[in-house]
Amino acid sequence: MSDFENQIMAQLKDAFRAKDQVKLDTLRAMKSALKYKKVELKKEALTEEESLVVFQSLLKQRKEAADQFEKYGHADRAQKELREAEIISSFLPEPLSEPELKKLLDETIAELKASSMKDMGPVMKSFKDKVKSRAEGKLLSDLVRQKLSAS
C-alpha cells in the first residue's frame, strides 16, 4: 500500500468513529478512484505523482459540481461539495503562489527560447513538468498565454 492509501485508511477509521459521513464518503471515493487508476494502468501501486493527478481530478470535479449547484440555487449541496473539496485538498501539496509560478514560467520560456504563441505547446509541456500538481492546468494555460502573447 502507498503512503496515500495508508493515510486514507487511517482517516477512514477516524471518520467512521466520529460518524462524519461526508468525510467517510469522500475518503471512500478517493480510495476507489486510486483503485480504478491502478486497474486502468495495470499496476500494483501508484507513484505519488499518479496519485496526486487522481486527487487533482477529484478536486476539480467537486469544485465544478459546487459551481453548478450554486448556479441553480442548491446552496446546501454546494456546501457538501466544497467540504469534500477541502478533504481532498488536504492530501495535495501546498499550491504554488502566482509570483512563484511566474518565476518558473520565465525560466521555462528562457530555457526554450520561446517568443510567440507558436511555442505554447512545448512551453506548456515543460512548465507542467516543473509545476507537477501544485497548480491547476487552467491557471498555467492562462499564464503561458498572457506571457507569450505579450512577447
C-alpha positions in Angstrom: 0.0 0.0 0.0 1.2 3.5 -0.8 1.5 6.3 1.7 -1.7 7.9 0.4 -3.6 4.7 0.8 -2.4 4.3 4.3 -3.4 7.9 5.1 -6.8 7.3 3.6 -7.3 4.1 5.6 -6.3 5.8 8.9 -8.6 8.8 8.2 -11.4 6.4 7.2 -11.2 4.7 10.6 -11.2 8.1 12.3 -14.2 9.4 10.3 -16.1 6.2 11.0 -15.5 6.5 14.7 -16.5 10.2 14.6 -19.6 9.4 12.4 -18.5 12.1 9.9 -20.5 10.9 6.9 -19.2 13.5 4.4 -15.6 12.7 5.2 -16.3 9.0 5.2 -17.9 9.2 1.7 -15.1 11.4 0.4 -12.4 9.1 1.6 -14.1 6.1 0.2 -14.4 7.9 -3.2 -10.7 8.7 -3.1 -9.8 5.1 -2.2 -12.0 3.9 -5.0 -10.5 6.4 -7.6 -7.0 5.2 -6.7 -8.1 1.6 -7.1 -9.6 2.3 -10.5 -6.5 4.1 -11.6 -4.3 1.1 -10.6 -6.6 -1.2 -12.6 -6.5 1.1 -15.6 -2.7 1.3 -15.5 -2.4 -2.4 -14.6 -0.1 -1.6 -11.7 0.2 -2.9 -8.2 0.8 0.5 -6.7 0.7 4.1 -8.0 3.5 6.5 -7.8 3.0 9.7 -5.7 2.6 11.7 -8.8 0.0 9.4 -10.3 -2.0 9.6 -7.0 -1.8 13.4 -7.0 -3.2 13.5 -10.5 -6.1 11.4 -9.4 -6.7 13.7 -6.4 -6.4 16.8 -8.6 -9.1 15.3 -10.9 -11.4 14.6 -7.9 -10.9 18.1 -6.6 -11.7 19.7 -9.9 -14.9 17.6 -10.1 -16.0 18.7 -6.7 -15.4 22.4 -7.5 -17.2 22.2 -10.8 -20.2 20.4 -9.1 -20.2 23.1 -6.4 -20.3 25.8 -9.0 -23.2 24.1 -10.8 -25.2 23.7 -7.5 -24.6 27.3 -6.6 -25.7 28.4 -10.1 -29.0 26.5 -9.8 -29.7 27.5 -6.2 -28.8 24.4 -4.2 -26.5 26.0 -1.6 -26.7 23.0 0.7 -25.4 20.6 -1.9 -22.8 23.1 -3.0 -21.5 23.3 0.6 -21.2 19.5 0.7 -19.2 19.5 -2.5 -16.9 22.3 -1.1 -16.5 20.3 2.2 -15.4 17.3 0.1 -13.0 19.5 -1.9 -11.4 20.6 1.4 -10.9 17.0 2.4 -9.3 16.1 -0.9 -7.2 19.3 -0.8 -5.7 18.1 2.5 -3.9 15.3 0.5 -2.4 17.7 -2.1 0.8 19.6 -1.7 0.6 23.3 -1.0 -0.1 25.1 -4.3 2.5 27.5 -5.7 1.8 31.2 -5.4 1.3 33.3 -8.6 4.7 35.0 -8.2 6.4 31.6 -7.9 4.5 30.3 -11.0 5.5 33.4 -13.0 9.2 33.0 -12.0 9.1 29.3 -13.1 7.3 30.3 -16.3 10.0 33.0 -17.1 12.7 30.3 -16.5 10.9 27.9 -18.8 10.5 30.4 -21.6 14.1 31.4 -21.3 15.3 27.8 -21.5 13.2 27.1 -24.6 13.8 30.5 -26.1 10.1 30.8 -26.7 8.9 34.0 -28.3 5.4 33.7 -29.6 2.1 31.8 -29.3 3.5 29.2 -31.7 5.7 28.0 -28.9 2.8 27.4 -26.5 2.8 23.6 -26.7 6.4 23.0 -25.8 6.3 25.7 -23.1 3.1 24.2 -21.5 4.6 20.7 -21.5 7.9 21.8 -19.9 6.0 24.2 -17.5 3.6 21.5 -16.4 6.5 19.1 -15.7 8.2 21.7 -13.4 5.0 22.6 -11.6 3.7 19.0 -11.3 0.4 19.1 -9.5 0.9 22.2 -7.5 -1.3 24.4 -9.7 -4.4 24.0 -11.8 -3.9 23.4 -15.5 -6.2 26.3 -16.5 -4.2 28.8 -14.4 -1.0 27.5 -16.1 -2.5 27.8 -19.5 -3.7 31.4 -18.8 -0.3 32.4 -17.5 1.5 31.0 -20.6 -1.0 32.6 -22.9 -0.6 36.0 -21.3 3.2 35.8 -21.3 3.6 34.6 -24.9 1.0 37.0 -26.3 2.8 39.9 -24.6 6.2 38.8 -26.1 
